[in-house]
Structure formats: C-alpha cells, structure tokens
C-alpha cells in the first residue's frame, strides 16, 4: 500500500483507450492520495477538450492510441499557450528509444514503459506534480508582486489600485487649482461573448491591442489604467469636456475600424464610452466621479453600444 502523499491533492487526467489501464491507474492514484479528482479520456481529442474546459494539474497519456494518438495530442496541446505548462507523463509499451525521444521533443515531461511498476509510476507523478505546484506558486507570487508594484499583469498599465491613487491626486490638484479634469472609461462591447466563443487568449489579445491603441492616442501627461475586467479608463488632467469627447471619439472610431486577430478570421470589435469633466460634474470625491462615469457607460450600452455618453 502506498504511503500517503504530503503534496496538495491534484486533478489528474488519465488518457488511454484501454478501460482496464485507466481503471488501474485511477485506483493507484486514488489510493496514494495524490489525486483529488481523476478524470478519464479514451483519446487524445477527448483529452484536449477536457484540458480546454477544466483545470488539470497533470496528464498521464498513452502514446499509442487509434486515430488521435499521444503525439498528436502533444502537438495540439503545444499550440495553446495556456496548456503548455501542464506536465504530461507518457505511457508506452514500446522500448524504441527513438519514439521516447520524439515524445520528449514534442513536449512530454517524462515517460513510463508499460507494463509499469506502481512505485515507479507514483514516484514520477510526485516529481512532476511537485514541479507543477512550485511553478504555480511562482506565477502566483509574481502576480502578487505586480499588484504591489501597481502594474496590471496582462496589459502592463496601471492596475486599479495604482490608478485610483493617481485619480485621487489629480482630483485634489484640480479642485485646489480650479483646473478641469476629464476622464473617459472604455468598455469592450460583448466582451464575454468573445471569451466564450473564441477563448480567453483571444479576449486577452483584444484587450491588449485596445490598450496599445489608447496609449498611442493620449498625451504623456494623461494616465491610463485597467479599471475592471474589460474596462480601461483614461484620466485627462487640464482637459475640458470638449477635448475629452474629441479624444474618446477618435479612439472609438479607431477601434471600430480596426481588425483584431481571431482564431480563423479577423474580428470586429467596438467599445462603449462614458466621458465626463470635473467640475462640470458636482462631486466631492473620486468615488462620486466614478459612479457618474459608470452611469454614463451604462447609458451608452443601453442605447445600443458603440457610442459615447456624457456623465452628468
């Protein structure tokens, strides 16, 4: 009987066209305590669909399967950046060194020859799970570090926390010197549908491209930040409402007439925009200004999207 594992329990995907082998591996992983959830697939194609839809920590995959084998699975998995870091332990009954090298070159993390020894299988699974958990922790720590430094991990612009600090500073400066302070908040129309239909990688690419468009359109003294999931906000010091509207319309038109990379063909994207100016908006705090901006953005979406509404 295997000793209890000290690693966090993992979600492991077992891919084999043999019911008996899948059942055997599942029993071994469950008894060892390594697998909190053991998912099964009968082919590489079924396995790929599972990886796209669910979080998986490690894959144990047979190399030789009818139609959609382990090689093809590795090739298609490598084409999706979000899946590349998931370790794959290949199972093969062949002793041919060339086949093993080919699997490793195509992205396999390790291999075990069938019929496998239970102890060897568990040892290799533990090693790669440990590496995966360490990698996940590193990614998490890097994200936390970027949050502390005020940088949004995806777009490279100010995150919400840092942007709010800038907003507070500029708001009080505007109030003290009685200067105009305008803002424009952009929201990608039907962004959830983009993510649902084409995947989050395409959605992320769209958001990054829009960010770059906005950055190229604003002055060095203007400030851009990621306000929410698909919301980008620009702060325009010493700019009146007319100037903010001209800028917002120029950016909105640029986005509308641009093409965004899609999985098979270019995508057409539009944005809704809420624009406002202090002190035209009677507000005592930044939160009140943001509330007015959100209300304007909501009206822009309610009135048909791909348009600008003024906060009041």
C-alpha positions as CSV (number, residue, x, y, z in Angstrom):
1,X,0.0,0.0,0.0
2,X,1.3,3.4,-1.0
3,X,2.3,5.9,1.7
4,X,0.0,8.9,2.0
5,X,1.2,11.9,-0.1
6,X,2.3,15.2,1.5
7,X,1.6,17.1,-1.7
8,X,-1.6,19.0,-2.3
9,X,-4.2,16.8,-3.9
10,X,-4.3,17.2,-7.6
11,X,-6.6,16.9,-10.6
12,X,-5.0,14.3,-12.9
13,X,-6.2,13.4,-16.4
14,X,-5.7,9.8,-17.5
15,X,-5.8,9.2,-21.3
16,X,-5.8,5.6,-22.6
17,X,-8.1,3.7,-25.0
18,X,-7.9,0.7,-22.6
19,X,-10.6,0.7,-19.8
20,X,-8.6,-1.7,-17.7
21,X,-5.5,0.5,-17.8
22,X,-7.4,3.7,-16.9
23,X,-9.2,1.9,-14.1
24,X,-5.8,0.6,-12.7
25,X,-4.2,4.0,-12.8
26,X,-7.1,5.7,-11.2
27,X,-7.1,3.2,-8.4
28,X,-3.4,3.7,-7.8
29,X,-3.6,7.5,-7.8
30,X,-6.7,7.5,-5.5
31,X,-5.2,5.0,-3.0
32,X,-1.9,7.1,-2.9
33,X,-3.8,10.2,-2.0
34,X,-2.2,12.1,-5.0
35,X,-5.4,12.6,-6.9
36,X,-8.3,14.7,-5.5
37,X,-10.0,14.2,-8.9
38,X,-9.1,11.7,-11.5
39,X,-10.6,12.4,-15.0
40,X,-10.6,9.8,-17.7
41,X,-10.4,10.2,-21.5
42,X,-10.3,7.5,-24.2
43,X,-8.5,9.5,-26.9
44,X,-6.2,12.5,-27.4
45,X,-9.0,14.5,-28.9
46,X,-11.2,13.9,-25.8
47,X,-8.3,14.8,-23.6
48,X,-7.7,18.1,-25.4
49,X,-11.3,19.1,-25.0
50,X,-11.1,18.3,-21.2
51,X,-7.9,20.4,-20.8
52,X,-9.6,23.4,-22.5
53,X,-12.7,23.2,-20.3
54,X,-11.2,22.2,-16.9
55,X,-8.3,22.8,-14.7
56,X,-5.8,19.9,-14.8
57,X,-2.5,19.6,-12.9
58,X,-1.0,16.6,-14.7
59,X,-1.8,14.3,-17.7
60,X,-0.9,10.7,-17.9
61,X,-1.3,9.8,-21.6
62,X,-0.8,6.6,-23.6
63,X,1.5,7.1,-26.6
64,X,-0.2,4.7,-29.0
65,X,-4.0,5.1,-29.5
66,X,-6.2,4.7,-32.5
67,X,-6.8,7.8,-34.7
68,X,-5.8,10.5,-32.2
69,X,-2.6,9.3,-30.5
70,X,-0.3,10.8,-27.9
71,X,1.9,12.6,-30.5
72,X,-1.0,14.4,-32.0
73,X,-2.2,15.3,-28.5
74,X,1.2,16.8,-27.6
75,X,1.3,18.7,-30.8
76,X,-2.1,20.4,-30.4
77,X,-1.6,21.0,-26.7
78,X,1.7,22.8,-27.5
79,X,-0.2,25.2,-29.8
80,X,-2.3,26.5,-26.9
81,X,-0.1,28.7,-24.6
82,X,-2.5,28.3,-21.7
83,X,-1.9,24.5,-21.8
84,X,1.8,24.3,-22.4
85,X,2.9,24.3,-18.7
86,X,0.7,21.3,-17.8
87,X,3.1,18.3,-17.4
88,X,2.4,15.2,-19.5
89,X,3.7,11.7,-18.4
90,X,3.6,9.4,-21.4
91,X,2.8,5.7,-21.2
92,X,4.3,3.4,-23.8
93,X,4.7,-0.4,-24.2
94,X,7.5,0.2,-26.8
95,X,11.2,0.1,-25.9
96,X,12.2,2.1,-29.0
97,X,14.4,4.9,-27.8
98,X,13.6,7.0,-30.9
99,X,9.9,7.1,-30.0
100,X,10.6,8.2,-26.5
101,X,12.9,11.0,-27.7
102,X,10.2,12.1,-30.2
103,X,7.6,12.3,-27.4
104,X,10.0,14.3,-25.2
105,X,10.9,16.7,-28.0
106,X,7.2,17.3,-28.6
107,X,6.5,18.4,-25.1
108,X,6.2,15.3,-22.9
109,X,7.7,15.8,-19.4
110,X,8.6,12.1,-18.8
111,X,7.6,8.6,-19.8
112,X,6.9,5.2,-18.1
113,X,7.1,1.9,-20.0
114,X,4.2,-0.5,-19.8
115,X,3.6,-2.7,-18.0
116,X,4.6,-0.2,-15.4
117,X,5.6,-0.7,-11.8
118,X,3.2,1.0,-9.4
119,X,6.0,2.5,-7.3
120,X,7.8,4.0,-10.4
121,X,4.6,5.5,-11.7
122,X,3.8,7.2,-8.4
123,X,7.4,8.4,-8.0
124,X,7.4,10.1,-11.4
125,X,3.9,11.5,-10.8
126,X,5.0,13.0,-7.5
127,X,8.1,14.6,-9.0
128,X,6.2,16.4,-11.8
129,X,3.3,17.4,-9.5
130,X,5.8,19.0,-7.1
131,X,7.4,20.9,-10.0
132,X,3.9,22.0,-11.2
133,X,2.9,23.2,-7.8
134,X,6.1,25.1,-7.4
135,X,5.6,26.7,-10.8
136,X,2.0,27.7,-9.9
137,X,3.2,29.2,-6.7
138,X,5.8,31.2,-8.6
139,X,3.2,32.5,-11.0
140,X,1.0,33.5,-8.1
141,X,3.8,35.3,-6.3
142,X,4.8,37.2,-9.5
143,X,1.1,38.3,-9.9
144,X,1.1,39.5,-6.3
145,X,4.4,41.4,-6.8
146,X,2.9,43.1,-9.9
147,X,-0.2,44.0,-7.9
148,X,2.1,45.6,-5.2
149,X,4.0,47.5,-7.8
150,X,0.8,48.8,-9.3
151,X,1.2,47.1,-12.8
152,X,-1.6,45.2,-14.4
153,X,-0.2,41.8,-15.4
154,X,-1.9,41.5,-18.7
155,X,-1.8,45.0,-20.2
156,X,1.3,46.4,-18.4
157,X,-0.6,49.6,-17.5
158,X,-1.6,50.8,-14.0
159,X,-3.9,48.4,-12.1
160,X,-7.0,49.7,-10.4
161,X,-5.3,50.3,-7.1
162,X,-2.5,52.4,-8.6
163,X,-4.8,54.2,-11.0
164,X,-7.0,55.2,-8.0
165,X,-4.0,56.7,-6.3
166,X,-3.4,58.8,-9.5
167,X,-7.0,59.8,-9.7
168,X,-7.1,61.0,-6.0
169,X,-4.0,63.0,-6.6
170,X,-5.3,64.7,-9.8
171,X,-8.7,65.2,-8.3
172,X,-7.4,67.2,-5.3
173,X,-5.0,69.1,-7.5
174,X,-7.8,70.1,-9.9
175,X,-10.0,71.1,-7.0
176,X,-7.2,73.2,-5.4
177,X,-6.2,75.0,-8.7
178,X,-9.6,75.0,-10.2
179,X,-8.5,73.2,-13.3
180,X,-10.6,70.9,-15.5
181,X,-10.1,67.2,-15.0
182,X,-11.7,64.9,-17.6
183,X,-11.9,61.2,-17.9
184,X,-13.0,58.6,-20.4
185,X,-13.9,55.0,-19.5
186,X,-13.9,52.4,-22.3
187,X,-15.8,49.1,-22.1
188,X,-15.4,46.4,-24.8
189,X,-18.9,45.6,-26.3
190,X,-19.9,41.9,-25.9
191,X,-16.5,41.0,-24.4
192,X,-18.0,38.0,-22.6
193,X,-19.1,36.6,-26.0
194,X,-15.6,37.0,-27.4
195,X,-14.2,35.0,-24.4
196,X,-16.9,32.3,-24.6
197,X,-16.7,31.9,-28.4
198,X,-13.0,32.2,-29.1
199,X,-11.4,31.6,-25.7
200,X,-9.7,33.9,-23.1
201,X,-6.5,34.1,-25.0
202,X,-8.2,35.8,-27.9
203,X,-10.1,38.1,-25.4
204,X,-6.8,39.0,-23.7
205,X,-5.2,39.8,-27.1
206,X,-8.1,42.1,-27.9
207,X,-7.8,43.9,-24.6
208,X,-4.0,44.4,-25.0
209,X,-4.5,45.7,-28.6
210,X,-7.1,48.2,-27.5
211,X,-4.8,49.3,-24.6
212,X,-2.0,50.0,-27.1
213,X,-4.3,52.0,-29.3
214,X,-5.4,54.2,-26.4
215,X,-1.8,54.6,-25.3
216,X,-0.8,55.9,-28.7
217,X,-3.7,58.4,-28.7
218,X,-3.1,60.1,-25.4
219,X,-0.5,62.6,-24.1
220,X,2.4,61.8,-21.8
221,X,0.6,63.7,-19.0
222,X,-2.5,61.6,-19.4
223,X,-3.0,58.4,-17.3
224,X,-4.4,55.1,-18.4
225,X,-5.4,52.3,-16.1
226,X,-7.3,49.0,-16.1
227,X,-10.5,49.7,-14.2
228,X,-12.0,46.3,-14.3
229,X,-12.0,43.1,-16.4
230,X,-12.6,44.7,-19.8
231,X,-12.8,48.4,-18.7
232,X,-10.0,50.8,-19.4
233,X,-10.1,54.3,-18.0
234,X,-8.1,57.4,-19.1
235,X,-7.5,60.4,-16.9
236,X,-7.0,63.7,-18.7
237,X,-5.6,66.5,-16.5
238,X,-6.3,70.1,-17.5
239,X,-8.7,68.9,-20.3
240,X,-12.2,70.2,-20.7
241,X,-15.2,68.1,-21.8
242,X,-14.9,69.1,-25.5
243,X,-11.3,67.9,-25.6
244,X,-12.2,64.6,-23.8
245,X,-15.0,64.0,-26.3
246,X,-12.8,64.5,-29.3
247,X,-10.2,62.1,-27.9
248,X,-12.8,59.5,-27.0
249,X,-14.4,59.7,-30.4
250,X,-11.1,59.3,-32.2
251,X,-10.3,56.2,-30.1
252,X,-13.8,54.7,-30.5
253,X,-13.6,55.2,-34.3
254,X,-10.1,53.7,-34.5
255,X,-11.3,50.6,-32.6
256,X,-14.4,50.2,-34.7
257,X,-12.5,50.4,-38.0
258,X,-9.6,48.1,-36.9
259,X,-9.3,44.3,-37.3
260,X,-8.4,42.1,-34.3
261,X,-6.7,38.7,-34.6
262,X,-9.2,35.8,-34.3
263,X,-8.6,32.0,-34.5
264,X,-9.7,31.8,-38.1
265,X,-10.5,35.3,-39.3
266,X,-10.2,38.9,-38.1
267,X,-12.7,40.1,-35.5
268,X,-14.6,43.4,-35.5
269,X,-14.7,45.0,-32.1
270,X,-16.5,48.1,-30.8
271,X,-16.5,49.9,-27.5
272,X,-18.9,51.9,-25.4
273,X,-17.5,55.0,-23.6
274,X,-18.5,57.2,-20.7
275,X,-16.9,60.6,-20.7
276,X,-17.1,63.4,-18.0
277,X,-15.4,66.5,-16.7
278,X,-14.9,67.9,-13.2
279,X,-16.1,70.4,-12.1
280,X,-19.0,70.2,-14.5
281,X,-19.9,67.1,-12.5
282,X,-20.7,68.2,-9.0
283,X,-18.7,65.7,-7.0
284,X,-17.0,65.8,-3.6
285,X,-15.0,62.6,-4.0
286,X,-13.4,60.4,-6.7
287,X,-15.9,57.7,-5.9
288,X,-18.7,60.0,-6.9
289,X,-17.0,60.8,-10.2
290,X,-16.5,57.1,-10.9
291,X,-20.2,56.5,-10.2
292,X,-21.1,59.1,-12.7
293,X,-18.7,57.6,-15.2
294,X,-20.3,54.2,-14.7
295,X,-23.8,55.6,-15.2
296,X,-22.7,57.2,-18.5
297,X,-21.2,54.0,-19.6
298,X,-24.3,52.1,-18.7
299,X,-26.4,54.5,-20.8
300,X,-24.0,54.1,-23.8
301,X,-24.6,50.3,-23.6
302,X,-28.4,50.7,-23.0
303,X,-28.7,53.0,-26.1
304,X,-27.1,50.5,-28.5
305,X,-23.4,50.3,-27.7
306,X,-20.5,51.6,-29.8
307,X,-21.3,55.1,-28.7
308,X,-20.2,57.8,-26.2
309,X,-22.4,59.2,-23.4
310,X,-21.5,62.1,-21.2
311,X,-21.6,61.8,-17.4
312,X,-23.9,64.3,-15.7
